Amino acid sequence: MPKQYYQFKPFNIGRWIIWSLFAAVLLVAPLLFTSSLSHTMLSQMGIAIIVCLSYNMLLGQGGMLSFGHAVYSGLGSFLAIHTLNLVSKGTLPLPVSLIPIAGGVSAAFFAVIFGWVTTKKAATPFAMITLGIGELVWAMALMFPEFFGGEGGISGNRVTGAKAGGIANALGITFGPQIQLYYLIAIYTFICTALMYAFTRTPLGRMLNAVRDNPERVEFVGYDTQKVRYFAFIIAAFFAGVSGGLAALNFEIVTSEVVGGPRSGAYLLFTFLGGATFFFGPIIGGILMVLAFVLLSEFTKAWLLYLGLIFLFMVMYAPGGVASLIMMNLRVASFGKLKQLWVSYLALAVTALVALLGAATMIEMVYHLQLNQALGPNLKFLGATLNAKGLSSWFGAGFVMLTGLFLFEVTRRRFLVEWGEIQAYIEKEIKRREAL
């Protein structure tokens, strides 16, 4: 008789802990932050997490730089709001909780059409094709007001739609209060995140990584790289459409802005800032996107300039995004060397803050002169009164900025020496452990 071999696969406790913590955060977050603004921001964060993760399926996992991902999240929003209106009229007996699925299916349908042309090329041609399709759809949004609603967009009522029935209606859930809608978004966020993580472990997901790294070798072993990109493109569009459907329920209005180039640029920017090379990087990016759009935009009119400066410095000093910084420090902490760096980290943070303070003062004075000149030369910034036309204010701001930059550069160079010594120690320790 042939021998039977049994394989034992250990139970991945760490993975269960991480996903349980993720679910717990989604569950507890609105209980800790109880204001209506907090619930709205948390809802937007859930939507942003889904769309940034879907974009990272193209950028991080497939190496496909897309400038038109908002086409699919936006078209998903438009189809979802039209579906919501049909539900509200009683024409379509569909629960409101399933409307985001309609957005995802419709986005995947458009990806089937556009994606076949888009994925025939890779690298720069792919990026240019996505940019062209994005501009085409945005122009169509203004040309066909019957479907896109013109400049006013299409509005709906998610509470009226709840009359269509379903489990939610049986439980007395109308999705009128923001907290109810948040938990619907949280459920979609958890499920979509889990599905997109599972995709990275599938043969298609692994082959997508291979197409990103070495498409020639993939062709040699018999795979069609265009089909791999095409299928991944459709899947990414589906999840983008789900996020668009959730956004339609959240805001109850969809305008042509959702398919515009700036929206696609925001997905690219914050996915990169979060860290496109790590799965959890776009989750960080989605959170940062909402914080920037909601909080930073309320704090100053120059928020886009600040965002550009942050992106510039991240490209220069941390091209792997926030996720790469976290993973590098976790590696250092696992070898017990993180405590040696806290003084350097504190010095870097203080000097960077000083430089930012000086630069921000100059930026605010420039914006005051350009936008609020009728209010006079004086302005309030961080509790201080500044004269935008006074030499002393400009000299003080410039001195603070230059001093901060000088101290930051000195501290950074010292930090690089310490970092190099720690990395050399870690490499030696790894080799020593392997030799045992």
DOKOL-995334 format. One record per residue (C-alpha): residue in one letter; x, y, z. Coordinates in steps of 0.25 Angstrom, whole numbers, plus 2048, in hexadecimal, padded with zeros to 3 digits. Layout:
DOKOL-995334
aXYZ ...
END
This chain:
DOKOL-995334
m800800800 p80580E7FD k809816809 q80082180D y80682F811 y7FF839819 q803847819 f800850825 k7FF85F822 p80086782F f7F5870833 n7F987E830 i7F588583D g7FC892839 r7F389482D w7E6891835 i7EB89B83F i7ED8A6835 w7E08A482E s7D98A483B l7DF8B183F f7DB8B7832 a7CD8B3834 a7CD8B8843 v7D28C583E l7C78C6834 l7BD8C383E v7C28CB84A a7C68D8842 p7B88DF842 l7B68DC850 l7C38E3854 f7C18EF84A t7B28F284C s7B08FF845 s7A9900838 l7B6905831 s7BE8F9836 h7B38EF831 t7B38F6823 m7C38F6823 l7C38E8827 s7B98E481C q7C28EB812 m7CE8E4817 g7C88D7815 i7C48DB806 a7D28E0804 i7D98D3809 i7D18CB7FF v7D48D47F3 c7E38D57F7 l7E48C67F9 s7DE8C47EB y7E78CE7E5 n7F38C77EB m7EF8BA7E4 l7F38C27D8 l7FF8CA7DD g8058C27E8 q8028B47E4 g8028B57D5 g80B8C17D2 m8008C87CA l8018D77CC s7F28DB7C9 f7EE8EA7C8 g7DF8E67C6 h7DB8DD7D2 a7D08E77D5 v7C98E37C9 y7C58D67CF s7C28DB7DD g7BA8E77D7 l7B28DF7CD g7AF8D57D9 s7AA8E17E0 f7A18E67D5 l79B8D87D3 a7998D67E2 i7928E37E3 h7898E07D7 t7868D27DD l7838D97EA n7798E27E3 l7728D67DD v7718CF7EA s76B8DC7F0 k7618DC7E5 g75D8CD7E8 t7628C97DA l76D8C07DF p76B8B77EB l7798B87F0 p77E8BB7FF v7868C7800 s7918C0807 l7948B97F9 i7948C57F1 p7A48C67F2 i7A48B87EC a79D8BE7E0 g7A78C97DF g7B28BF7DF v7AC8B67D4 s7A98C27CB a7B88C77CD a7BD8B97CA f7B48BA7BD f7BB8C67B9 a7C88C17BC v7C58B57B3 i7C38BF7A8 f7CE8C97AB g7D88BF7B1 w7DA8B77A4 v7E08C379D t7E78C97A9 t7EE8BC7AD k7F48B979F k7FF8C27A3 a8078C37B0 a8108CE7B7 t80F8DC7B1 p8058D87A6 f7FC8D27B0 a7FD8DF7B8 m7FA8E87AC i7EE8DF7A8 t7E88E07B5 l7EA8EF7B5 g7E38F07A8 i7D78E77AC g7D68EF7B9 e7D58FC7B1 l7CB8F67A7 v7C28F27B2 w7C38FF7BA a7BF9067AD m7B38FD7AA a7AE9007B8 l7AC90E7B4 m7A790A7A6 f79C9007AB p7949077B6 e7898FD7B5 f7928F37BB f79C8FB7C3 g7939067C7 g79B9117C2 e7A291B7CB g7989187D6 g79A9097D6 i7908FE7DA s78A8FE7E8 g7838F37F0 n77D8EF7FD r7828E3804 v7788E480F t76C8E3805 g7738D77FE a7728D080B k7648CD808 a7688C27FE g7698B980A g7748AF80D i77B8AB81A a77F8B981E n7708BE81D a76C8B2825 l7758B6830 g7718C4830 i77D8C9829 t77A8D581F f7888DA81D g7838E8820 p78D8EA82C q79B8EB829 i79F8E0833 q7968D682C l79D8D981E y7AB8D9824 y7A98CA829 l7A48C781B i7B18CD815 a7B98C6820 i7B38B881C y7B78BB80E t7C48C0811 f7C88B4819 i7C38AA80F c7C98B2803 t7D68B380A a7D68A480D l7D28A07FF m7DD8A97F9 y7E78A3803 a7E38957FF f7E58997F0 t7F489C7F3 r7F588D7F7 t7EE8877EB p7F58827DE l7F088E7D7 g7F58987E1 r8038917E2 m8048917D2 l8008A07D3 n80D8A27DB a81589A7D1 v80F8A37C6 r8138AF7CE d8228AA7D0 n8258A37C4 p81B8A27B9 e82489C7AE r8278907B7 v81888F7B9 e81688E7AA f8218847A9 v81A87A7B3 g80D87B7AB y8048867B1 d7FD8917AA t80289E7B2 q7F78A67AB k7EC89D7B0 v7F289D7BE r7F28AC7BF y7E48AC7B9 f7DD8A37C3 a7E48AA7CE f7DF8B77C8 i7D18B27C9 i7D28AD7D7 a7D88BB7DB a7CD8C27D4 f7C28BA7DC f7C88BE7E9 a7C98CC7E5 g7BA8CC7E0 v7B68C67EE s7BD8D27F5 g7B68DB7EB g7A98D57EF l7AC8D77FD a7AF8E67FA a7A28E87F3 l79A8E37FF n7A38EB809 f7A28F8801 e7948F67FA i7998FE7EE v7A38FB7E3 t7A99057DA s7B39057CE e7BE9087D8 v7BE8F97DC v7C48F57CE g7CD9017CD g7DD9007CC p7DF9077DA r7D88FB7E0 s7E18F17D9 g7ED8F97DD a7E88F97EB y7E78EA7EB l7F68E97E5 l7FB8F37EF f7F68ED7FC t7F88DF7F8 f8078E27F6 l8078EA803 g8028DE80A g80B8D5804 a8088CD7F7 t8128C27F9 f80A8BD806 f7FC8B8807 f7F88C1813 g7FF8CD80C p7F28D2805 i7EA8D0812 i7F38DB818 g7F28E380B g7E38E280B i7E38E881A l7ED8F3816 m7E48F780A v7D88F9812 l7E090181D a7E690A812 f7D990C80A v7D190F817 l7DA914822 l7E691A81A s7DD921810 e7D592881C f7E292C823 t7E8934817 k7E5938809 a7F3934805 w7F1925808 l7F49207FA l8019277FB y804920808 l800913803 g8099157F7 l815918800 i81290C808 f8119037FC l81F9097F7 f826906804 m8208F8805 v8258F57F7 m8338FB7FB y8358F4809 a82A8E980A p8278E47FC g8208D8801 g8168E0809 v8118DF817 a8108D0817 s81F8CF813 l8238D781F i81A8CF828 m8208C2823 m82E8C7824 n82D8CB832 l8268BE836 r8328B7830 v83B8BF839 a8328BD845 s8328AE843 f8418AE846 g8408B7852 k8468C484C l83B8CD84A k83D8D3858 q84B8D9853 l8448E1848 w8398E8850 v8428F4853 s8458F6844 y8368F4841 l8338FF84B a83D908845 l839906837 a82A90983B v82E916842 t83791B837 a82D91782C l82291E834 v82A92B835 a82D92B826 l81E928823 l81A93482C g82393E825 a81E939817 a81093981B t811947821 m81694C813 i80C94480B e800949814 m805958812 v806956803 y7F8950802 h7F395B80B l7F9966801 q7F295F7F5 l7E595B7FB n7E2964807 q7E9971803 a7DC979806 l7DD975814 g7EA97C816 p7F8977818 n7F6971826 l7F2963828 k7F2959833 f7FA94C832 l7FB94283E g7F894D848 a802957843 t7FF96483B l80796582E n808971825 a80896B817 k80F978811 g81997981D l82797681B s829971829 s81E966827 w82596181A f833962820 g82E95A82D a827950825 g83394E81B f83C94D827 v83494282E m83293A821 l84193B81E t84593782C g83C92C82C l84192681F f850928823 l84D920830 f845916829 e85091381F v85A91282A t851909832 r84E900826 r85C8FE823 r85F8F9831 f8538F1831 l8578EA824 v8648E682B e85D8E0837 w8538D982D g85F8D3825 e8658CE832 i8598C7836 q8568C1829 a8648BB828 y8628B5836 i8558AF832 e85B8A9825 k8668A382E e85C89E838 i85489782D k860890827 r86488C835 r856886838 e85687F82A a86487882E l85E87283B 
END
